[in-house]
Amino acid sequence: MIFARRRCLRDNYVYLLGEGADSALVDPGDAAVALALAAEHGARPRFVLHTHGHADHTGGTASLRERLGAVAHGHAGDAAWFAPDVDVSGGGTIRLGAMEVRVHLAPGHTPGSVLYEWRGRLLTGDTLFRGGTGNCKHGGDPARLAGTFLGLLAGLDGALEVHPGHDYAEANLPFDLDLEPGNGAAAAALAEARAAHARGEEPSPFTLAGERALSPFLRAGSEGVRQALLAKGITAGDARESFLALRRLKDAW
């Protein structure tokens, strides 16, 4: 079994999943980096998985199709950016040779954003980062993103290990601490990320349960977040309004 990641572009991650003779690349924004990752593990991926259609996640796909004959999977709702060979908009489980990958529909960052679950891991693209979530400035919809957080992400197994599409911990966690200065979990996560970067390492993955403990976006309906918003002069009537207020605050932060 193979599970590996490599940084590409500036702060993107490309992932490699492998089981037996079969393997898949997830969000290959840079074909050369993706091919190098596969070669390091002796893999020749036959599949590409896209969490969404933005170019920094799909930019290497055309080359991988040409060089490897790889079949690209993604949600047709993002066809404005890329055209998948296989549309995963039905959700559920897809088979990639020996591998079975579960597709979770997660609209908001883009219309066709999805999460992929495989062997206890959750690849979240730009939907869920350490301490935050992707913005909706490039074809997204904050109301749909709120639905993804309050519905899908609230119901998934907290033991899932989260693997986001970018290393954004140091960009997001200071916002969380500005909102909630007493958020010890966020402070610890920020210190851990900074220490990893100082060592020249990537920050460690985190569990969904751990993220629920620190991210205000995953606690939008909590009394603590409601009070934090009130301290900034924002009154939210319910969890959805709180989430949308958080998204506006982060956009302006």
N, C-alpha and C positions, 0 to 999 in steps of 0.2 A: 504494500500500500504506500502511496506517495501523497504527501500533502506539503506543499512548499509555496513560498511567495518570494517575490523580488520587487524592489522599488524600481519604478520606471518614470520617465519624464521628470517631474520634480518631486512630487509627493504621492503619486499614484502607486498602487500595488497591482501586480499581475499574479495570479495564483495558478498552480498546477495541481490537478487532482489525478491520481492514478490508481488503478486496481488491475492486477494481472497484466495483460498486454494492452489494456485500454487506458487512455488518459485524455484529459480535457484541460484547456487553458481558459481561465476566467478573466474577462476584461483586459485583453491584450492591447493596451494603448500604444505600445511600441513593439513591432514585430521582432526586431533584433533582440531585445531584452527577453521577450517571450521564448524565442527559439533557443537562446542561451540557457534559460532556466530549464527548458525541456532537455537539452543536450546534457546538462549537468547531471540529470537523473536518468539518462539513457532512454528517454521517452520520445515517441513520435506521435504527438496528439492528433487524434482524428476528429476531435470536437472542440468547438469554442462556445463558451457560455457568456452572454452579455447580461449584466444586471440592468443596464439601460443603454440608451443610444448615443450619449454624448461622445464626441470625438476622442477625448482623452481616455476613454474606455474601449473604443472600437477602432481606433486608428490603425492598428496592425492587422485587422481581420482580413482585408483584401489580400495582403501578402501571404497570410497563413492559408487562406483558401487556395491560392495559386501554388505555393510551395509544398504544402502538405495534403492538399485535397480536403482540408478540414471543413466540417459541416457546422455552420454557425447557428446557434439557438438564441432566440430573444423574443421579446414581446412586439407584435406587429404594431402596437400603439405608438412605438417610437420609430416608425418607418420613415419619418421626416429626416432622421439622422442616419439610419442604416436599414438595410433590408435583410432580415434573417432568412436563412434557408428553411428553418423550422420555427414555427410560431408557438410559443409557450403560453399564450394568453389563456389557455384553458386551465392553467395551474396543475396541481396534482403531481404525480411522480412520472419522471421521464427516464427511459433506459438509454444509457450510452455504453453499448457493449456490455461489459461485465458490471458497470456501475449503475446504481439507481440513485437519482438525485430528485429531491422534492422541490417543487417550485411554489413559492408563496407570492401571490400578487400583492404588490406594495405601491400603488400609485401615489403620486404627490410630487416627488422631486421631478419626475417626468410622468407622462401618462402611462408609459409602459414599464415603469420600474418594477423589478422583481427581486426577491431574495432566493438564494439557493441553499438548501439544507442537505448536508452530506456527512454521514458518520459523526454526528454530534457537533458539527460545525455549521455556522450560519454565515454565509457570505452576503454582505449587506450593501455592497456598492456605495452609492451616495445617499442611501436612505437613513442609515444609522452609523454614526461615528462615535468615538470616545467623547462623551460629554456633549454631543449635539447631533444635528441632522442636516442634510443638504438643503440649500436654499431652493426657492422655486422661481428664480429669476429667468430661467432659460427653458420655458415651456412647461413649467410646473404649476401646481395649484395647491396653495396652503391648506384649503379646506379638505382636499383629498388626502393630503399628508397627515392632517389631524386624524382623519378616519383610520389611516394605516397605523398610527401610533396607539390610538385609543381602542382599536379593534384587534388587528393582527398581532402587533408586537406585545400587546397586553396579554394575549392568550398563549404565546409560545412558551415552551419549556425553558425555565430560567437557567437550566444547566447547559444550554447551548453555548458553545464558544464562539464569540463574535469576531469576524474578520472583515473589517471595512475596506472600502475602495481607496481610502487616502489615510495618510498619517496626519491627522488634524488635532491630535490631543492638545498640543500647546496653543492652538488657535481657539479651541472651544472651552477648555476647562477654566481659563481666567474669566470668561463670561459667566460661567456657572457660579464662580466664587464671588463675582461682583454682585450677582443676584442674591446669593445665599452665602454670606461671608463665613457662616458657621458650618458649611458643608465639609465635614472632615473627610468623607470618602472622595470628594472631588479634589481636595487639597493633597491627599495621599496619592491619587492617580496622577496629578500634575507633577508632583515630586518624582514619581517613578518614571514618567515619560522624560522629564528633563535629565534624570540620571542616565537613562538609556542612551539618549542622544549624546550626552557628554562622553560616554564610553564608545561612541560610534556604532551603536546598536539600534535596532528597531524596537519600539515599545512592544511589550508582550501583549498577546491577545487577552481578552477579558470575557467574562461570562455575561449573559443577558441579565441574570439576577444581580450581578455586581453593578451593571450599568443602571438597572432600575433603582439601585440605592443612591446613585449620585446624580443622574441626569434629570434636570427639571422637566425636560420634554417627555420623559417617561413617567413623570409624577405630576403631570399637568392638573390632575383632579385632586391633588392633595391639599390639605390645609396649609402646609408649609409653603407651597408654591403660591397659593392664593394670598397669603400674608406678605410674601416677598414682592408680589406684584402690587399689592396695596401700598407698600412702602415706596414704590415708584409712581404712585398716583394712578394706578390702573385697577379698575374694578372688573372682575370677570365673573359672570354668572354661573358658569359650569366649566367642565374640563375642556370642552372644545374651545370656548372663548379664551381660556387660559393658554392653551396651546398656541392659538393664533396670536395672542399677545406676546408670547415668548418668541415666536418666529419674527414678529415685527421688531421686537427689541434687538434680537440678534442681527437682523438685517441692518439696523442702524448703529450697531455697537462698534 
